[in-house]
Amino acid sequence: MSPLWMVRRIGFYVLVTVVLGFFAVPMLWLASAPFDTEPGLGLRWPDWTLANVARTFEHPYALSSLLNSLLLCGIATVVTTVFAALAAYALSRVRIPGRDLLLYLLLLLSSVVTGTAAMVPIFVMMLQLGLINSQFGTALVIAGGMLPAAIFILKDFVDAVPRSYEESARVFGASPRQVLGHVVLPVARPGVATIFVWAFVNAWGNFLLPFLLLRDVGQQPAAVLLRTLYDEGGSANLTVIPVFSLLYSIPVVVLYLFVNKRYGFRFHGGIKS
């Protein structure tokens, strides 16, 4: 072992330690600060108490905003997953001129024309349709922004499903709907699970669209409510924010663990004909 090799190994472990610390410190703060009598921005061993939890539950919009987030994300996630599956199957099986170009254009436009850039026309359109303060309308807008990338990802899974499976099902009299529901989607289940969790996480953390389209505080999700958690002096309310942040992170973690254990995650198809 040369000195140069030792220096490289030490540098590698130092880099890994710094990176792990960069991600671990916020997680440790999130796990300890909600139960500290005097939570601060620093990391320290907490003086255990449940008073912060009680204070958070006393907030008039804390629990309702979490329920609003679940409703909003549930609608957006289901719409994105269902329509992405239908569109991915159609684009995978139907040979149309310019199909690949259409996919790349959808992905490119969804990346270039972000929600911030399209916010003014979206707001005007929703205002004219009378969908301001509509959770269903806001969920549809969020789903529309996620659909191009979801279709692009899910199509790869559908491409990996052997056509012989579908042909065998048609021989036994299966309809196109039955072929999709009972043959293609079960085989592409890891891809559907990936899109489901990806769409939920993106909708769960979406701040700008609900902030602009939902003007009633009682209908706003938790991501929007977080910005209002200040004390009387205008400073961040560190008694409520840690507990609310912990509650806010639980649904995403539970969903990820459940889907990963039952279906697994992949970003590519896993079957070859």
N, C-alpha and C positions, 0 to 999 in steps of 0.2 A: 504493500500500500504506500503510494507516494504521498508527499505532503500536499500536492495539488489535489489528489483524490480526496484526502481528508478535508481540505478546505471546501471542496464542492459538496461533500456530504453534509458538512456542518451548515453551509449556506442553504442547502435544500431543506434541512429540518427546521432551520430558523424561519424560512419562508412559509413552510407548512404551518408552523406554530402561529405565526402572525395571521395567516389567512383564517385558521380555525378560531383564533381569538376574535377576529373581526366579526365572525358570525355567531360565536358562542356568547360573547358579552351581552348583546341585546336580548338573547333568549334567556340568559340567567337573570337579567334585570326584569324581564316580563314575568318570570316565575316567582321572583322574590318581592318586588315592589308592591304588588297588590296586598300583601299581608304584612307590611311594615307600618308601624305607628307613625313614622315620619318619613314617607318615601321621598326620595330626591332623584336627581338625574344621575348620580353616581351609583356604583355597585358596592353593596356592603351586606353583611349578614343581617337579616331583618329582625326587628323586635316584633314578634308575631302578634297579630291581632286580626279580627274579622270585622272591625268597625268600618273599614274602607268598603267592604262588600255591602254592608247595610247602607252606607251613604250612596253608593252607586244605584242600588235598587230604589232609593228614595227619589232619584231623578225622574221627573215626569215623563221623559221620552226615551229612557235608556232601553227598557225591554221592548217597547213598541217599535223602536228603530231597528232592533235586531230582527223582530218579526217582519218588518217591512223589507229588510235585506233578504230574508229567506224567501218571501213572496216574489220580490223582484228578480232575484237570481234563479229561483225555480222556474219562472216563466221563460226568462231569457235562455236558460240552459236547455230546457225541453225543446223550445222552438229551434235553437241552434242545432241541437243534436239530430232532431227529426228531419229538418230540411237539409242539413248537411249530408245525412245518410241517403236521402232520396236523390239529391243532386249528384253526389259522388257515384252512386250506382248508375245513374243515367249517363254521366260523362265517361264512366269506365266501360260501359257495354255498348253504348250507341256510337257508331262511327259517324261523326259529323265533321265537315270541313272546318279547319281552324280550331279544333277542340283544344289542343295543347296551348295554342296562342291565347285562347279565351281564358284558360286557367291561369296562365302567367299574368295576363292583363288584370284579372280579378285580384290576384295576390299583390301585384304591383300597385294598383290603384288603392287598395285597402291599406297599403303601407305608406304611400305618398300622401294621399288625402286622409289625414288623420281626423279624429273626432274634433280636435281643436280647430282645424282649418275649416271643417264643414259645419261648425256649430251654429253660425248665423243662419244659413239656409235651413238647417234642421229645425232651429227654433221657430223660424217663420212658418215653415211647413206645419209643425205641430200646433202652432197658434191658429193657423187657418183651419186646421182639422178639428180644433177644439179639444186637443189632447194634452194641453198643459194641465198639470196636476193629476195626470192619469198614470197610475203605476203600470197598467197594461201597455199603454202607448210607450212609456219610457223603456219598458222591458223589450218591446219590439225594436226600438231604435238600437238598444245595446246588442240585441241578437243580430240585427242587420250588419253592424260593424264587425262582428266576429265570424259571420258566415263564410266570406271568401277564404280565409285561412283555414277554417274548419273543413271546408270542401276539399281544399288542396291537400290537407293532411290525410283525411279519411279516404280519398280516392286511391292512395297507395295501398291501403289495406284491402280495398275492394279489388284492385288489380291483382292482388296475390291470391284471390280465391279462384281455384281452377274452374274453368267453364264446364268441365265434365260433370261437376256436381249439379249445376243448373240443368244441363241436358238430361241427366238421369231423372231429376225431379219432373221435368216436362214430359218425359216418356210416361210417367205414372199419372199424368193429368194435372200437375200443379199449375196454378195460375201464376201470372207474373208477380202478383202481390204475395202469394204463398212462397214463391221462389225467393223473393227478397226477405220475407219475414222468417222463414223456417230454414233457409239454406245459407244465404249470403251473410246476413247479419250475425247469426250465431258463430260462423267461422271468423268473421271480422270483429268479434266481440271485444278483444283487447283495444282495437282502434276506436270503437264506440265508447268504451270506458275512458280512454285517454281524452277524447274530445269532450266527453261529459264533464270530467274533472277540470279540464283546461277552460272550458266555457264558464263553469261555475266560479272558478278562481278569478277569472277576468271580470266577470260581472260583479262579484263580491267586492272587489277592490275599486270598482269604477266610482269616481267622485264627480267628475265634471258634468256628465249627462244628468244624473239625478239632481245635482245642485242647481242646474239651470232649468230643468223641466218640471221639477216638483217644488212648487213654491210654498206649499203647506208643510209646516214643521212636523205635523202629525203623520205625514206620508213619507217623509225623507228616511233613507236608510242609515245604517250605522256609520258608513263611511263619511256621510255628510255631517252627521251629528258630532263626530269627533272634533270638528273644528270649532264647535261652540262650547266645549268644556273648559271654561275659564272661571276663575273665582271673582270675587267682587272687585279686586284690584286690577283685573285684566291680565293676570298671569295664568299660566297653565295650571289647571286644577290637578295637582299630582296625587290627590286623594282618590279621585274618580277615574282619571285617565288610565292608570295601570290596570285596575279591575276591569274597566270597560274594554281595554285592549285585549286582555286575556280572554274575556267572553267572546270578543269579536274574532279571535283566532281559532276558537274551538271547532266551529262547524267545518272549516276548510281542512283542518288536520284530521278530524273524524272521517270525513268523506274520502280523503286520500287513503287513509289506512284501510277503510272498508273496501273500497274499490280495488286497491292494490292487492289486498289479500285474496279477494274473490276472483278478480279477472286478470290482474297484472297490467303493466304498462309497456307499450312499445311504440316507437315512432316510425315503424316500417312493418310491412306485411311479413308474416312468418311461414307461409305455405307456398310451395312451388308445385306446379303441375308437372 
